[in-house]
Amino acid sequence: MTHRPDRDKPVALVTGAARGIGRCIARHFAAAGHTVIVTDIDEAGARACADALDGNARAVRMDVCDEAGVAEVLARVDREYGRLDVLVNNAGRMTQGACTHTDAAAFRAMVDVNVLGIFHCVQAAAPLMTQRRRGAIISIASVSSVRGGGAVGNVWYGATKAAVVAMTTGLARELGPQGVRVNAISPGVVETDMVKDFLTPALRDRVMPRFPLGRLATVDDVAGMAVFLASDAAAFVTGQTIAVDGGFLSS
C-alpha cells in the first residue's frame, strides 16, 4: 500500500483473497468501483490477485490469526486511505474427517482462522467504520453451520461456522446504531480448488441430488452476493445470514 488513492473512492478489505472465493470477491469489488485491499497469508498469491485488478487493488500479507499483525494492517489502511467501507471476512480453514478422527490440533487450527480470525479483523476494522458511522462487514459462513456439517460431513468445521453466524447476529445488533451493517453468506459446496481436493467423482454424484438447481455454486455466485450486501441496495439489510446454496438447505 504505497500509493494514496482518491479518498472519495470506497475501500474494501478482503481476507483470504489469494485464491478461490476471496479472489473472486476482490475482483467483483474492484469492478464495482472499490479500491480493494487484497490480504492473505500467501503474499505472492495476494500480489498476483491485486496485479490482475488494473490498479484498483493493493496487496498486503496478513495472517488473520496474528492479532497484532491485523491491527497494524488496519492502522495502515486508516493512515493511507482514510477510510474503510467494507470488510469481507473470507479467510477460512477446513479439515476433513469424521468427528472422532479429527484431533484437537486440527480443530484448534480451524477455530483460530474461522473464529478468532474474524474477532481480530472486526476488533481492528469496526472503529474505522463507526467513526464515519458507515460500513459493511460481511463474513463467509457455510450451510454446515445449520446442518452441523455440510453436504459431506465436517461436524467441527460446521461448529466454527455456527460461531460465525452467532457473531454476525450479535455484531449487527451492537454496531447497527453506529451505522455499520453486518451480514454473512452461507455458501453450499462451491467449485474451488479446495473442494476439488476432496470432492471425488463418486462423492460428487452422491451430493448433487441435494441441490435442486442441479449444480454446485460458483465463486461468482458468492461474490455477487457479497457486493450486493455491501451496496446501498442492501441498506436496510443487517443481521442476516444469506444461503447461497442452490436450494441445498431446502432439500
C-alpha contacts under 8 A as a table, 3 or more apart, distances in Angstrom:
res1	aa1	res2	aa2	distance
1	M	4	R	7.81
1	M	58	R	5.58
1	M	59	A	6.95
1	M	60	V	7.19
1	M	80	E	7.54
2	T	80	E	7.97
3	H	80	E	7.82
4	R	7	R	7.97
4	R	80	E	5.83
4	R	81	Y	6.27
5	P	9	K	7.49
5	P	35	T	7.85
5	P	81	Y	6.66
6	D	9	K	5.65
7	R	10	P	7.59
7	R	81	Y	6.21
7	R	82	G	6.72
7	R	83	R	7.52
9	K	33	G	7.39
9	K	34	H	6.26
9	K	35	T	6.75
10	P	33	G	7.39
10	P	34	H	5.01
10	P	35	T	6.23
10	P	83	R	7.60
10	P	84	L	7.14
10	P	85	D	5.79
11	V	34	H	5.37
11	V	35	T	4.78
11	V	36	V	5.86
11	V	37	I	7.35
11	V	81	Y	7.75
11	V	83	R	6.73
11	V	84	L	5.20
11	V	85	D	5.27
11	V	86	V	6.42
12	A	29	F	7.21
12	A	34	H	6.29
12	A	35	T	6.23
12	A	36	V	4.87
12	A	37	I	6.11
12	A	84	L	6.38
12	A	85	D	5.83
12	A	86	V	4.40
12	A	87	L	5.84
12	A	88	V	7.48
13	L	36	V	5.73
13	L	37	I	4.52
13	L	38	V	6.27
13	L	39	T	7.27
13	L	84	L	7.58
13	L	86	V	6.19
13	L	87	L	5.00
13	L	88	V	6.16
14	V	17	A	5.97
14	V	22	G	6.65
14	V	25	I	7.52
14	V	26	A	6.45
14	V	36	V	7.26
14	V	37	I	6.28
14	V	38	V	5.56
14	V	39	T	6.05
14	V	87	L	6.15
14	V	88	V	4.74
14	V	89	N	6.43
14	V	90	N	6.66
15	T	22	G	6.79
15	T	38	V	6.77
15	T	39	T	4.97
15	T	40	D	5.83
15	T	62	M	7.87
15	T	64	V	7.70
15	T	88	V	6.37
15	T	89	N	5.58
15	T	90	N	5.23
15	T	91	A	5.14
16	G	19	R	7.28
16	G	22	G	5.55
16	G	23	R	7.69
16	G	38	V	7.95
16	G	39	T	6.04
16	G	40	D	4.60
16	G	41	I	7.28
16	G	89	N	7.90
16	G	90	N	5.63
16	G	91	A	4.03
16	G	92	G	7.21
17	A	20	G	7.38
17	A	21	I	7.34
17	A	22	G	3.91
17	A	23	R	4.37
17	A	24	C	7.77
17	A	25	I	7.64
17	A	26	A	6.69
17	A	38	V	5.76
17	A	39	T	5.79
17	A	40	D	5.74
17	A	45	G	8.00
17	A	46	A	6.23
17	A	49	C	7.40
17	A	90	N	7.46
17	A	91	A	7.45
18	A	22	G	6.69
18	A	23	R	5.47
18	A	38	V	7.52
18	A	39	T	7.30
18	A	40	D	5.89
18	A	42	D	6.59
18	A	43	E	7.86
18	A	44	A	7.98
18	A	45	G	4.50
18	A	46	A	4.40
18	A	47	R	7.76
18	A	48	A	7.50
18	A	49	C	6.01
19	R	22	G	6.00
19	R	23	R	4.72
19	R	24	C	7.58
19	R	45	G	7.06
19	R	46	A	7.99
19	R	49	C	7.68
20	G	23	R	5.48
20	G	24	C	6.47
20	G	192	T	5.54
20	G	193	D	6.89
20	G	219	V	6.75
21	I	24	C	5.21
21	I	25	I	6.12
21	I	90	N	7.61
21	I	192	T	7.40
21	I	219	V	5.01
21	I	220	D	7.78
21	I	222	V	7.13
21	I	223	A	6.97
22	G	25	I	5.01
22	G	26	A	6.20
22	G	90	N	5.92
22	G	91	A	7.45
23	R	26	A	5.15
23	R	27	R	6.35
23	R	49	C	6.39
24	C	27	R	5.01
24	C	28	H	6.23
24	C	219	V	6.16
24	C	220	D	6.45
24	C	223	A	6.11
25	I	28	H	5.12
25	I	29	F	6.23
25	I	219	V	7.89
25	I	220	D	7.65
25	I	222	V	7.65
25	I	223	A	4.50
25	I	224	G	7.61
25	I	226	A	7.09
25	I	227	V	7.72
26	A	29	F	5.27
26	A	30	A	6.21
26	A	36	V	6.33
26	A	38	V	6.82
26	A	49	C	8.00
27	R	30	A	5.18
27	R	31	A	6.23
27	R	53	L	6.61
28	H	31	A	5.03
28	H	32	A	6.19
28	H	223	A	6.40
28	H	224	G	7.03
28	H	227	V	6.95
29	F	32	A	4.90
29	F	33	G	6.52
29	F	34	H	5.54
29	F	35	T	7.73
29	F	36	V	6.83
29	F	227	V	6.32
30	A	33	G	5.29
30	A	34	H	4.95
30	A	35	T	6.14
30	A	36	V	6.13
30	A	53	L	6.79
30	A	56	N	5.86
30	A	57	A	7.14
31	A	34	H	7.28
32	A	227	V	7.71
34	H	56	N	7.09
35	T	56	N	5.10
35	T	57	A	5.39
35	T	58	R	7.76
36	V	50	A	7.99
36	V	56	N	6.35
36	V	57	A	4.45
36	V	58	R	6.32
37	I	57	A	5.75
37	I	58	R	5.03
37	I	59	A	5.94
37	I	60	V	7.21
38	V	46	A	5.81
38	V	47	R	7.70
38	V	49	C	7.31
38	V	50	A	6.29
38	V	57	A	6.66
38	V	58	R	5.92
38	V	59	A	4.66
38	V	60	V	6.27
39	T	43	E	7.70
39	T	46	A	5.95
39	T	59	A	5.94
39	T	60	V	5.11
39	T	61	R	5.52
39	T	62	M	5.53
40	D	43	E	6.11
40	D	45	G	7.53
40	D	46	A	5.77
40	D	60	V	7.05
40	D	61	R	5.28
40	D	62	M	5.19
40	D	63	D	6.50
40	D	91	A	7.75
41	I	61	R	5.35
41	I	62	M	5.16
41	I	63	D	4.93
41	I	64	V	7.94
42	D	45	G	5.33
42	D	46	A	6.23
42	D	61	R	6.63
43	E	46	A	5.06
43	E	47	R	6.13
43	E	59	A	7.53
43	E	60	V	6.57
43	E	61	R	4.80
43	E	62	M	7.94
44	A	47	R	5.08
44	A	48	A	6.19
45	G	48	A	5.07
45	G	49	C	6.24
46	A	49	C	5.13
46	A	50	A	6.20
46	A	59	A	5.42
46	A	60	V	6.83
46	A	61	R	7.20
47	R	50	A	5.06
47	R	51	D	5.95
47	R	58	R	7.62
47	R	59	A	5.03
47	R	60	V	7.41
48	A	51	D	5.13
48	A	52	A	6.36
49	C	52	A	5.36
49	C	53	L	6.91
49	C	59	A	7.77
50	A	53	L	5.37
50	A	54	D	7.80
50	A	55	G	7.60
50	A	56	N	7.59
50	A	57	A	5.02
50	A	58	R	5.66
50	A	59	A	5.61
51	D	54	D	6.39
51	D	55	G	6.99
51	D	57	A	7.38
53	L	56	N	5.54
53	L	57	A	6.11
54	D	57	A	7.53
55	G	58	R	7.74
60	V	73	V	7.92
62	M	66	D	7.94
62	M	69	G	6.69
62	M	70	V	6.40
62	M	73	V	7.28
63	D	66	D	5.49
63	D	69	G	6.97
63	D	70	V	6.96
64	V	67	E	6.95
64	V	69	G	7.83
64	V	70	V	6.18
64	V	91	A	7.57
64	V	113	V	6.48
64	V	116	L	7.80
64	V	117	G	4.57
64	V	118	I	7.42
64	V	120	H	6.75
64	V	121	C	6.97
65	C	112	D	5.95
65	C	113	V	5.89
65	C	116	L	6.63
65	C	117	G	5.20
65	C	120	H	7.41
66	D	69	G	5.17
66	D	70	V	6.12
66	D	120	H	7.80
67	E	70	V	5.26
67	E	71	A	6.25
67	E	120	H	5.47
68	A	71	A	5.09
68	A	72	E	6.22
69	G	72	E	5.12
69	G	73	V	6.33
70	V	73	V	5.19
70	V	74	L	6.30
70	V	120	H	6.65
70	V	121	C	6.38
70	V	124	A	7.07
71	A	74	L	5.26
71	A	75	A	6.08
71	A	120	H	7.65
71	A	121	C	7.63
71	A	124	A	5.33
72	E	75	A	4.98
72	E	76	R	6.21
73	V	76	R	5.09
73	V	77	V	6.34
74	L	77	V	4.92
74	L	78	D	6.26
74	L	124	A	6.19
74	L	125	A	6.34
75	A	78	D	5.06
75	A	79	R	6.23
75	A	124	A	7.94
76	R	79	R	5.02
76	R	80	E	5.92
77	V	80	E	5.33
77	V	81	Y	5.41
77	V	82	G	6.85
77	V	83	R	7.18
77	V	84	L	7.32
78	D	81	Y	5.53
78	D	82	G	4.61
78	D	83	R	5.72
78	D	84	L	7.25
78	D	128	L	7.08
79	R	82	G	5.72
81	Y	84	L	7.69
83	R	128	L	6.53
83	R	129	M	7.44
84	L	87	L	7.54
84	L	125	A	7.48
84	L	128	L	6.13
84	L	129	M	6.18
84	L	135	G	7.21
85	D	129	M	6.63
85	D	134	R	6.95
85	D	135	G	4.68
85	D	136	A	6.30
86	V	135	G	5.79
86	V	136	A	4.86
86	V	137	I	5.81
86	V	138	I	7.66
86	V	230	A	6.66
87	L	125	A	7.33
87	L	136	A	6.45
87	L	137	I	4.81
87	L	138	I	6.22
88	V	137	I	6.01
88	V	138	I	4.81
88	V	139	S	5.70
88	V	140	I	7.72
88	V	226	A	7.93
89	N	118	I	6.19
89	N	121	C	7.64
89	N	137	I	7.62
89	N	138	I	6.13
89	N	139	S	4.47
89	N	140	I	6.16
90	N	139	S	6.10
90	N	140	I	5.27
91	A	113	V	6.92
91	A	114	N	7.05
91	A	117	G	7.74
92	G	110	M	7.49
92	G	113	V	5.77
92	G	114	N	5.19
93	R	109	A	7.54
93	R	110	M	5.31
93	R	113	V	6.25
93	R	114	N	6.46
94	M	110	M	6.35
94	M	157	Y	6.02
95	T	102	T	7.86
95	T	106	A	6.72
95	T	107	F	7.72
95	T	110	M	7.44
95	T	154	N	7.39
95	T	157	Y	6.99
96	Q	102	T	7.87
96	Q	153	G	7.99
96	Q	154	N	5.95
97	G	101	H	5.85
97	G	102	T	6.03
97	G	153	G	7.61
97	G	154	N	6.23
98	A	101	H	5.15
98	A	102	T	6.53
98	A	153	G	7.18
98	A	154	N	6.63
98	A	155	V	7.50
99	C	102	T	5.71
99	C	154	N	7.16
99	C	155	V	6.12
99	C	156	W	6.88
100	T	103	D	7.71
102	T	106	A	6.42
102	T	107	F	6.96
103	D	106	A	5.50
103	D	107	F	6.53
104	A	107	F	5.10
104	A	108	R	5.95
105	A	108	R	5.03
105	A	109	A	6.16
106	A	109	A	5.15
106	A	110	M	6.51
107	F	110	M	5.17
107	F	111	V	6.31
107	F	156	W	6.54
107	F	157	Y	7.64
108	R	111	V	5.01
108	R	112	D	6.07
109	A	112	D	5.07
109	A	113	V	6.48
110	M	113	V	5.40
110	M	114	N	5.67
110	M	115	V	7.68
110	M	157	Y	6.85
110	M	160	T	7.05
111	V	114	N	5.27
111	V	115	V	5.10
111	V	116	L	6.38
111	V	160	T	6.00
112	D	115	V	5.91
112	D	116	L	4.92
112	D	117	G	6.10
113	V	116	L	5.89
113	V	117	G	4.67
113	V	118	I	7.56
114	N	117	G	5.75
114	N	118	I	6.64
114	N	160	T	6.16
114	N	161	K	7.00
114	N	164	V	7.54
115	V	118	I	5.46
115	V	119	F	6.41
115	V	160	T	6.27
115	V	161	K	7.75
115	V	163	A	6.72
115	V	164	V	6.54
116	L	119	F	4.76
116	L	120	H	6.09
117	G	120	H	5.26
117	G	121	C	6.29
118	I	121	C	5.09
118	I	122	V	5.96
118	I	139	S	7.88
118	I	164	V	8.00
119	F	122	V	5.38
119	F	123	Q	6.03
120	H	123	Q	5.27
120	H	124	A	6.39
121	C	124	A	5.31
121	C	125	A	5.85
122	V	125	A	4.99
122	V	126	A	5.37
123	Q	126	A	5.97
123	Q	127	P	7.49
124	A	127	P	6.64
124	A	128	L	7.73
125	A	128	L	5.48
125	A	129	M	6.77
126	A	129	M	5.16
126	A	130	T	6.05
127	P	130	T	5.06
127	P	131	Q	5.99
128	L	131	Q	5.66
128	L	132	R	7.00
129	M	132	R	5.40
129	M	133	R	5.94
129	M	134	R	5.48
129	M	135	G	5.18
129	M	179	G	7.91
129	M	180	V	6.72
130	T	133	R	4.47
130	T	134	R	6.29
130	T	135	G	7.46
130	T	175	L	7.67
130	T	178	Q	5.49
130	T	179	G	6.53
130	T	180	V	6.63
131	Q	134	R	7.94
133	R	178	Q	5.27
133	R	179	G	4.41
133	R	180	V	6.57
134	R	178	Q	7.44
134	R	179	G	4.73
134	R	180	V	5.27
135	G	179	G	6.69
135	G	180	V	4.65
135	G	181	R	6.31
135	G	230	A	8.00
136	A	180	V	5.60
136	A	181	R	4.80
136	A	182	V	5.82
136	A	183	N	7.88
136	A	229	L	7.71
136	A	230	A	5.54
137	I	180	V	7.44
137	I	181	R	6.25
137	I	182	V	4.69
137	I	183	N	6.38
137	I	230	A	7.68
138	I	182	V	5.92
138	I	183	N	5.03
138	I	184	A	5.22
138	I	185	I	7.33
138	I	226	A	6.87
138	I	229	L	7.47
138	I	230	A	7.63
139	S	164	V	7.21
139	S	168	T	7.58
139	S	183	N	6.59
139	S	184	A	4.60
139	S	185	I	6.36
140	I	164	V	7.82
140	I	184	A	5.66
140	I	185	I	5.03
140	I	186	S	6.22
140	I	187	P	7.66
141	A	145	S	7.05
141	A	161	K	5.12
141	A	162	A	7.43
141	A	164	V	5.93
141	A	165	V	6.62
141	A	184	A	6.18
141	A	185	I	5.61
141	A	186	S	4.67
141	A	187	P	7.07
141	A	241	T	7.95
142	S	145	S	5.60
142	S	146	V	7.91
142	S	150	G	7.66
142	S	158	G	7.38
142	S	161	K	6.05
142	S	185	I	7.08
142	S	186	S	3.93
142	S	187	P	5.11
142	S	188	G	6.47
142	S	243	A	7.87
143	V	146	V	5.57
143	V	147	R	6.56
143	V	149	G	7.66
143	V	150	G	5.94
143	V	158	G	7.97
143	V	186	S	5.18
143	V	187	P	5.99
143	V	188	G	5.60
143	V	243	A	6.90
143	V	245	D	7.41
143	V	249	L	7.19
144	S	147	R	4.97
144	S	148	G	5.30
144	S	149	G	4.09
144	S	150	G	3.95
144	S	151	A	7.56
144	S	154	N	7.73
144	S	155	V	7.78
144	S	157	Y	7.51
144	S	158	G	4.57
144	S	159	A	7.90
144	S	161	K	6.97
144	S	162	A	7.72
145	S	148	G	5.58
145	S	149	G	6.63
145	S	150	G	7.71
145	S	158	G	4.69
145	S	159	A	6.26
145	S	160	T	7.58
145	S	161	K	4.99
145	S	162	A	4.22
145	S	163	A	7.91
145	S	165	V	7.42
146	V	149	G	7.58
146	V	158	G	7.68
146	V	162	A	7.02
147	R	150	G	6.10
147	R	158	G	7.52
148	G	153	G	7.87
148	G	154	N	7.68
148	G	155	V	5.37
148	G	156	W	7.93
148	G	158	G	5.07
148	G	159	A	6.51
149	G	152	V	7.15
149	G	153	G	4.64
149	G	154	N	4.69
149	G	155	V	4.44
149	G	156	W	7.36
149	G	157	Y	6.78
149	G	158	G	4.59
149	G	159	A	7.69
150	G	153	G	5.24
150	G	154	N	6.54
150	G	155	V	7.93
150	G	158	G	7.01
150	G	188	G	7.58
151	A	188	G	7.83
151	A	189	V	7.38
151	A	207	V	6.37
152	V	207	V	7.66
154	N	157	Y	5.29
154	N	158	G	6.16
155	V	158	G	5.08
155	V	159	A	6.35
156	W	159	A	4.99
156	W	160	T	6.59
157	Y	160	T	5.30
157	Y	161	K	6.45
158	G	161	K	5.06
158	G	162	A	6.10
159	A	162	A	5.03
159	A	163	A	6.51
160	T	163	A	5.16
160	T	164	V	6.68
161	K	164	V	4.88
161	K	165	V	6.55
162	A	165	V	5.13
162	A	166	A	6.37
163	A	166	A	5.02
163	A	167	M	6.10
164	V	167	M	5.12
164	V	168	T	6.13
164	V	184	A	7.82
165	V	168	T	5.05
165	V	169	T	6.43
165	V	184	A	6.82
165	V	241	T	6.68
166	A	169	T	5.32
166	A	170	G	6.32
167	M	170	G	5.19
167	M	171	L	5.80
168	T	171	L	5.27
168	T	172	A	6.04
168	T	182	V	5.96
168	T	183	N	5.84
168	T	184	A	6.42
168	T	239	G	5.90
168	T	240	Q	7.39
168	T	241	T	7.70
169	T	172	A	5.33
169	T	173	R	6.49
169	T	182	V	7.61
169	T	183	N	7.68
169	T	239	G	4.61
169	T	240	Q	6.92
170	G	173	R	5.21
170	G	174	E	6.24
170	G	239	G	7.55
171	L	174	E	5.01
171	L	175	L	5.71
171	L	176	G	7.82
171	L	182	V	6.47
171	L	239	G	7.61
172	A	175	L	5.39
172	A	176	G	5.40
172	A	180	V	7.41
172	A	181	R	5.89
172	A	182	V	4.83
172	A	183	N	7.34
172	A	238	T	5.98
172	A	239	G	4.87
173	R	176	G	5.58
173	R	177	P	7.72
173	R	239	G	7.07
174	E	177	P	6.94
175	L	178	Q	5.30
175	L	179	G	6.70
175	L	180	V	5.37
175	L	181	R	7.03
175	L	182	V	7.87
176	G	179	G	5.19
176	G	180	V	5.06
176	G	181	R	5.79
176	G	182	V	7.88
176	G	238	T	7.83
177	P	180	V	7.42
181	R	235	A	7.98
181	R	237	V	7.24
181	R	238	T	5.12
181	R	239	G	7.40
182	V	238	T	5.28
182	V	239	G	5.63
182	V	240	Q	7.59
183	N	229	L	7.29
183	N	237	V	7.72
183	N	238	T	5.51
183	N	239	G	5.21
183	N	240	Q	5.01
183	N	241	T	5.87
183	N	242	I	7.84
184	A	239	G	7.83
184	A	240	Q	6.26
184	A	241	T	4.48
184	A	242	I	6.24
185	I	222	V	7.54
185	I	225	M	7.62
185	I	226	A	7.48
185	I	241	T	5.40
185	I	242	I	4.82
185	I	243	A	5.94
185	I	244	V	6.81
186	S	241	T	6.46
186	S	242	I	5.82
186	S	243	A	4.53
186	S	244	V	5.88
186	S	245	D	7.30
187	P	190	V	6.93
187	P	217	A	7.44
187	P	222	V	6.83
187	P	243	A	5.80
187	P	244	V	4.64
187	P	245	D	5.17
188	G	216	L	7.39
188	G	217	A	6.66
188	G	243	A	7.53
188	G	244	V	6.32
188	G	245	D	4.15
188	G	246	G	7.26
188	G	248	F	6.80
189	V	195	V	7.53
189	V	216	L	5.80
189	V	217	A	6.10
189	V	245	D	7.19
190	V	195	V	6.96
190	V	216	L	5.79
190	V	217	A	4.50
190	V	218	T	5.49
190	V	219	V	6.52
191	E	195	V	6.28
191	E	196	K	7.14
191	E	216	L	6.47
191	E	217	A	6.15
191	E	218	T	5.42
191	E	219	V	6.84
192	T	195	V	5.26
192	T	196	K	6.30
192	T	218	T	7.81
192	T	219	V	7.32
193	D	196	K	5.02
193	D	197	D	6.42
194	M	197	D	5.37
194	M	198	F	7.48
195	V	198	F	5.75
195	V	199	L	5.79
196	K	199	L	5.19
196	K	200	T	7.28
197	D	200	T	7.80
199	L	202	A	7.94
199	L	203	L	5.75
199	L	204	R	5.88
200	T	203	L	5.13
200	T	204	R	6.03
201	P	204	R	5.00
201	P	205	D	6.20
202	A	205	D	5.20
202	A	206	R	6.39
203	L	206	R	4.98
203	L	207	V	6.29
204	R	207	V	5.36
204	R	208	M	5.88
205	D	208	M	5.51
205	D	209	P	7.58
206	R	209	P	6.90
207	V	210	R	5.63
207	V	211	F	7.61
208	M	211	F	5.64
208	M	214	G	6.67
208	M	215	R	6.81
208	M	216	L	7.54
209	P	212	P	6.95
209	P	214	G	7.05
210	R	247	G	7.94
210	R	248	F	5.65
210	R	251	S	5.94
211	F	214	G	5.40
211	F	215	R	6.49
211	F	216	L	7.31
211	F	245	D	7.57
211	F	246	G	5.62
211	F	247	G	5.64
211	F	248	F	4.86
211	F	251	S	7.16
212	P	215	R	7.97
212	P	246	G	6.28
212	P	247	G	5.48
212	P	248	F	6.84
212	P	251	S	7.15
213	L	246	G	5.34
213	L	247	G	6.73
214	G	246	G	7.71
215	R	246	G	7.36
216	L	245	D	7.76
216	L	246	G	7.15
217	A	221	D	6.23
217	A	222	V	7.62
217	A	244	V	7.56
217	A	245	D	6.63
217	A	246	G	6.94
218	T	221	D	5.27
218	T	222	V	7.00
219	V	222	V	5.36
219	V	223	A	6.16
220	D	223	A	4.92
220	D	224	G	5.86
221	D	224	G	5.48
221	D	225	M	6.68
221	D	244	V	7.24
222	V	225	M	5.33
222	V	226	A	6.43
222	V	244	V	6.62
223	A	226	A	5.02
223	A	227	V	6.37
224	G	227	V	5.31
224	G	228	F	6.28
225	M	228	F	5.00
225	M	229	L	6.15
225	M	244	V	7.98
226	A	229	L	5.22
226	A	230	A	6.36
227	V	230	A	5.18
227	V	231	S	6.19
228	F	231	S	5.10
228	F	232	D	8.00
228	F	233	A	6.76
228	F	234	A	6.45
229	L	233	A	7.65
229	L	234	A	5.37
229	L	237	V	7.45
230	A	234	A	6.84
231	S	234	A	5.64
231	S	235	A	6.86
232	D	235	A	4.74
234	A	237	V	5.17
237	V	240	Q	7.01
244	V	247	G	7.94
245	D	248	F	5.38
245	D	249	L	7.20
247	G	250	S	5.26
247	G	251	S	6.50
248	F	251	S	5.44
